[in-house]
């Protein structure tokens, strides 16, 4: 069966085929990662925000997807603390598995 594609000129996201074909990711993981990669550079990710935008999946499903993306190297969550209190979580989303301490280019 042929794959039919449209020519997109705006409002689209480019992802490597390797991401879509990564056997360590489930279809849910690929969809979640694609959604995350479609967000602007300054997007603030959180479980609550994800649930508010897409309530078809429960929190446990999103948490499982996040866990898998972290394990596969596509996501890193850095927790900032001040005097022992959590002040901020910064989610780093990658379009290919990130090797620890690898230099990544960030678009501004």
C-alpha positions in Angstrom: 0.0 0.0 0.0 1.4 3.4 -0.9 2.3 6.0 1.7 0.7 9.3 0.7 2.3 12.5 2.0 1.3 16.2 1.8 3.8 19.0 1.3 3.9 20.9 4.6 5.1 24.5 4.7 4.2 25.5 8.3 3.2 24.1 11.6 5.0 20.8 11.4 7.7 18.9 13.2 10.7 17.1 11.7 11.9 13.9 13.5 14.5 11.4 12.5 13.2 8.1 11.2 15.4 6.3 13.7 13.2 7.7 16.5 10.1 6.4 14.8 11.7 3.0 14.3 13.4 2.6 17.7 12.4 -0.8 18.9 12.9 0.2 22.6 9.9 2.6 22.3 6.3 1.7 22.2 3.8 3.4 19.9 2.6 5.4 23.0 6.2 6.4 23.7 6.7 7.6 20.1 3.5 9.6 20.2 4.4 11.2 23.5 7.9 12.1 22.3 6.5 13.4 19.0 4.1 15.6 20.9 6.8 16.9 23.2 9.1 17.7 20.2 6.3 19.7 18.7 6.3 22.1 21.5 8.2 25.5 21.4 11.7 25.7 22.8 10.5 27.5 26.0 7.7 25.1 26.8 7.4 24.1 30.5 6.6 20.4 30.8 4.8 18.9 33.8 2.5 16.0 34.4 -0.3 18.3 35.3 0.1 20.3 32.1 0.2 17.2 29.9 -2.9 15.9 31.5 -4.7 19.2 31.0 -3.8 19.3 27.3 -4.5 15.6 26.5 -6.8 14.0 29.1 -7.4 10.8 27.0 -4.4 9.2 28.8 -4.3 9.0 32.6 -1.5 10.2 34.7 -0.1 6.6 35.1 0.1 6.2 31.3 1.9 9.5 30.9 4.3 8.6 33.8 5.0 5.2 32.2 5.8 6.9 28.9 8.0 9.4 30.6 9.8 6.6 32.4 10.4 4.8 29.1 11.6 7.9 27.3 14.1 8.6 30.2 15.3 5.0 30.1 15.8 5.2 26.3 17.8 8.5 26.6 15.2 10.7 24.9 14.3 12.6 28.0 16.1 14.0 31.1 14.4 15.8 34.0 16.6 18.0 36.1 15.2 19.0 39.4 16.4 22.3 40.9 16.3 22.7 44.6 16.8 25.7 47.0 17.4 25.0 50.6 16.2 21.4 50.1 12.9 22.4 48.5 12.0 21.6 44.9 11.8 24.9 43.0 11.7 23.8 39.4 11.9 20.8 37.1 13.6 21.3 33.7 12.7 18.7 31.1 15.3 18.2 28.3 13.7 16.5 25.3 16.0 14.9 22.7 15.1 13.8 19.1 17.8 11.0 19.4 19.0 9.1 22.4 21.3 11.3 24.5 24.6 9.9 25.7 25.5 11.4 29.1 27.7 14.5 28.8 27.2 14.6 25.0 27.2 18.1 23.5 23.7 19.0 22.2 22.8 22.0 20.0 19.8 24.0 21.4 17.9 26.2 19.0 17.1 29.6 20.4 
